[in-house]
Amino acid sequence: MSASQFETAHTFTAQWEGGLTDHPADPGGLTNYGVSLRWVQDLAQQARQKCLRQYKNCDACPDARTANCACSSIDLDMDGDVDADDIRACTRQQAAALFKKHFWDAQGCAALPLPLAVTLYDGAVNMGPGRAVRQLQQGMNAVGEAQLDHYTPIAEDGVSGPRTAELAEALESANLHWFAARQILRLRDTFYRDLAARRPSLKVFLDGWRNRVKALAQYLAELEREAN
């Protein structure tokens, strides 16, 4: 897939990731264009831990305070730390770049047919990549078992690897990839309803989550019509 496919996916997702918010029930905390304080602080911690496994401190790292520094790329306001000011300073372009790196690229969306890539990408942004990949795998397994003549189930482990891409390709070859995407959205809708039932403080988000799923189903239907 080329960059245009990412743009197709992000066009939908960006519409649902609004400006600066700080809802008291949102575990992500202060959020701007979908980039939450909790998420960027987790990314910064992971980047530091990875760096310190190679170098004793920043002064020993040749990439310190350069464009190649993983920590610096998360420091959106370039003041030497990652805090609420970075969220306030985040731009649409920075949010898109972070999402492409950590959701589209990291989950191998480019190896998937368009409807599955769009579905996985938006799910990863909204729910987290592990859960989104597991729903993708679960949905593809269900369709593969029911519809494919030759089918070997894949692990529903939340890791988007070669076997996941192979099953996605098999579904595309059988023209089942659009149907599989719709099945995955049904799983996502069920997850949201179950989550709100388990955690009543999150019920305030349920209508928005479900409306997003419905809107994504409509968006996929438009893409399918264009493809045909």
C-alpha positions as CSV (number, residue, x, y, z in Angstrom):
1,M,0.0,0.0,0.0
2,S,1.2,3.5,-0.7
3,A,0.9,6.6,1.3
4,S,-2.5,7.3,-0.3
5,Q,-4.0,4.3,1.5
6,F,-2.8,5.7,4.8
7,E,-4.4,9.0,3.9
8,T,-7.6,7.2,3.1
9,A,-7.6,5.6,6.5
10,H,-6.5,8.7,8.4
11,T,-9.1,10.9,6.7
12,F,-11.8,9.0,8.5
13,T,-10.0,8.7,11.8
14,A,-9.1,12.4,12.0
15,Q,-12.7,13.3,11.7
16,W,-13.3,11.5,15.0
17,E,-10.3,12.7,16.9
18,G,-11.2,16.3,17.7
19,G,-9.3,19.2,19.3
20,L,-8.2,19.8,22.9
21,T,-10.2,17.9,25.5
22,D,-9.8,16.9,29.2
23,H,-12.8,14.8,30.1
24,P,-12.6,13.6,33.7
25,A,-13.8,10.1,32.8
26,D,-11.1,9.7,30.0
27,P,-8.3,7.5,31.4
28,G,-6.0,9.1,28.7
29,G,-6.2,12.5,30.3
30,L,-5.6,15.7,28.4
31,T,-6.0,14.9,24.7
32,N,-5.5,16.8,21.5
33,Y,-6.3,15.4,18.0
34,G,-6.5,12.0,19.6
35,V,-3.0,12.3,21.1
36,S,-3.4,11.8,24.9
37,L,-1.0,12.7,27.6
38,R,-1.0,9.2,29.0
39,W,-0.1,7.8,25.6
40,V,2.8,10.1,24.8
41,Q,4.2,9.7,28.3
42,D,4.1,5.9,27.9
43,L,5.9,6.3,24.5
44,A,8.5,8.5,26.1
45,Q,9.2,6.0,28.9
46,Q,9.5,3.2,26.4
47,A,11.9,5.2,24.2
48,R,14.0,6.1,27.2
49,Q,14.1,2.5,28.4
50,K,15.1,1.2,25.0
51,C,17.8,3.9,24.7
52,L,19.2,3.2,28.2
53,R,19.6,-0.5,27.3
54,Q,22.1,0.7,24.7
55,Y,23.7,3.7,26.3
56,K,24.3,4.7,29.9
57,N,22.9,8.2,29.4
58,C,21.8,10.7,26.8
59,D,25.3,12.2,26.5
60,A,26.6,8.8,25.3
61,C,24.0,8.5,22.6
62,P,24.9,9.8,19.1
63,D,21.3,10.5,18.4
64,A,20.6,12.6,21.5
65,R,18.7,15.8,20.8
66,T,18.6,15.1,17.1
67,A,15.8,14.3,14.7
68,N,16.8,10.6,15.1
69,C,16.2,10.6,18.8
70,A,13.0,8.6,19.7
71,C,12.5,10.7,22.8
72,S,12.8,14.0,21.0
73,S,10.3,13.0,18.4
74,I,7.7,12.7,21.2
75,D,8.7,16.1,22.8
76,L,6.2,18.0,20.6
77,D,7.0,21.4,22.0
78,M,10.8,20.8,22.1
79,D,11.4,21.9,25.6
80,G,13.2,18.9,26.9
81,D,10.3,17.0,28.6
82,V,7.0,15.4,27.8
83,D,4.1,16.9,29.7
84,A,0.7,18.5,29.2
85,D,2.3,21.4,27.3
86,D,3.2,18.9,24.6
87,I,-0.5,17.9,24.2
88,R,-1.5,21.6,24.0
89,A,1.1,22.2,21.4
90,C,0.3,19.2,19.3
91,T,-0.8,19.9,15.7
92,R,-2.9,17.9,13.3
93,Q,0.2,17.1,11.3
94,Q,2.1,15.9,14.4
95,A,-0.8,13.7,15.5
96,A,-1.0,12.2,12.0
97,A,2.7,11.4,12.1
98,L,2.6,9.8,15.5
99,F,-0.5,7.7,14.5
100,K,1.2,6.6,11.2
101,K,4.3,5.5,13.0
102,H,2.8,3.8,16.1
103,F,-0.5,2.4,14.6
104,W,-0.4,2.2,10.8
105,D,3.3,1.2,10.4
106,A,3.7,-0.7,13.7
107,Q,0.7,-2.9,13.0
108,G,1.6,-3.7,9.4
109,C,-1.5,-2.1,8.0
110,A,0.3,-1.6,4.7
111,A,0.3,-5.4,4.2
112,L,-3.5,-5.6,4.5
113,P,-6.3,-5.1,1.9
114,L,-7.8,-1.6,2.2
115,P,-11.0,-2.4,4.2
116,L,-9.0,-4.4,6.8
117,A,-6.3,-1.8,7.0
118,V,-8.7,1.0,7.5
119,T,-10.6,-1.0,10.1
120,L,-7.5,-2.0,12.0
121,Y,-6.0,1.5,11.9
122,D,-9.1,3.2,13.3
123,G,-9.5,0.5,15.9
124,A,-5.9,0.8,17.0
125,V,-6.2,4.5,17.5
126,N,-9.4,4.3,19.4
127,M,-9.0,1.1,21.4
128,G,-5.3,0.3,21.4
129,P,-3.4,-1.9,18.9
130,G,-3.5,-5.1,20.8
131,R,-7.2,-5.2,21.1
132,A,-7.8,-4.0,17.6
133,V,-5.5,-6.7,16.1
134,R,-7.2,-9.4,18.2
135,Q,-10.6,-8.3,16.8
136,L,-9.2,-8.3,13.3
137,Q,-7.9,-11.9,13.8
138,Q,-11.1,-13.0,15.4
139,G,-13.2,-11.6,12.6
140,M,-11.0,-13.0,9.9
141,N,-10.9,-16.4,11.5
142,A,-14.7,-16.5,11.7
143,V,-15.1,-15.6,8.1
144,G,-12.3,-17.9,6.9
145,E,-13.8,-20.9,8.8
146,A,-17.2,-20.3,7.4
147,Q,-16.4,-19.2,3.8
148,L,-13.0,-20.4,2.6
149,D,-12.5,-23.8,1.1
150,H,-8.9,-24.1,2.4
151,Y,-8.5,-22.5,5.8
152,T,-6.0,-22.7,8.6
153,P,-6.9,-20.6,11.7
154,I,-4.4,-18.0,12.9
155,A,-3.6,-17.2,16.5
156,E,-5.8,-14.4,18.0
157,D,-2.8,-13.0,19.9
158,G,-3.0,-9.3,19.1
159,V,0.2,-9.5,17.0
160,S,-0.2,-8.5,13.4
161,G,2.4,-10.7,11.6
162,P,2.9,-12.7,8.4
163,R,0.1,-15.2,9.2
164,T,-2.4,-12.4,9.8
165,A,-1.4,-10.8,6.5
166,E,-1.6,-14.2,4.7
167,L,-5.2,-14.8,5.9
168,A,-6.1,-11.3,4.9
169,E,-4.8,-11.9,1.4
170,A,-6.7,-15.2,1.2
171,L,-9.9,-13.4,2.1
172,E,-9.2,-10.7,-0.5
173,S,-8.6,-13.4,-3.2
174,A,-12.0,-14.8,-2.3
175,N,-13.6,-11.3,-2.4
176,L,-14.4,-11.7,1.3
177,H,-12.3,-8.8,2.7
178,W,-15.1,-6.3,2.8
179,F,-17.4,-8.7,4.5
180,A,-14.6,-9.5,7.0
181,A,-14.2,-5.8,7.8
182,R,-17.9,-5.6,8.6
183,Q,-17.7,-8.6,10.9
184,I,-14.8,-7.0,12.7
185,L,-16.9,-3.8,13.3
186,R,-19.6,-5.9,14.8
187,L,-17.0,-7.3,17.3
188,R,-15.9,-3.8,18.0
189,D,-19.4,-2.6,18.7
190,T,-20.0,-5.6,21.1
191,F,-16.7,-4.7,22.9
192,Y,-17.8,-1.1,23.5
193,R,-21.2,-2.2,24.9
194,D,-19.5,-4.8,27.2
195,L,-16.9,-2.2,28.3
196,A,-19.6,0.3,29.2
197,A,-21.5,-2.4,31.2
198,R,-18.4,-3.3,33.1
199,R,-17.2,0.2,33.7
200,P,-20.2,2.5,34.2
201,S,-18.0,5.6,34.3
202,L,-17.3,5.1,30.6
203,K,-21.0,5.0,29.6
204,V,-20.7,8.7,28.8
205,F,-18.6,7.7,25.8
206,L,-20.7,4.7,24.6
207,D,-22.9,6.6,22.1
208,G,-19.9,8.3,20.6
209,W,-18.1,5.0,20.2
210,R,-21.0,3.3,18.6
211,N,-21.7,6.2,16.3
212,R,-18.0,6.0,15.2
213,V,-18.5,2.3,14.4
214,K,-21.6,3.0,12.3
215,A,-19.9,5.9,10.5
216,L,-16.9,3.6,9.7
217,A,-19.2,1.0,8.3
218,Q,-20.7,3.7,6.0
219,Y,-17.3,4.9,5.0
220,L,-16.2,1.3,4.1
221,A,-19.4,1.0,2.1
222,E,-18.5,4.1,0.1
223,L,-14.9,2.8,-0.5
224,E,-16.3,-0.5,-1.6
225,R,-18.6,1.2,-4.2
226,E,-15.6,3.2,-5.4
227,A,-13.5,0.0,-5.7
228,N,-16.2,-1.7,-7.8
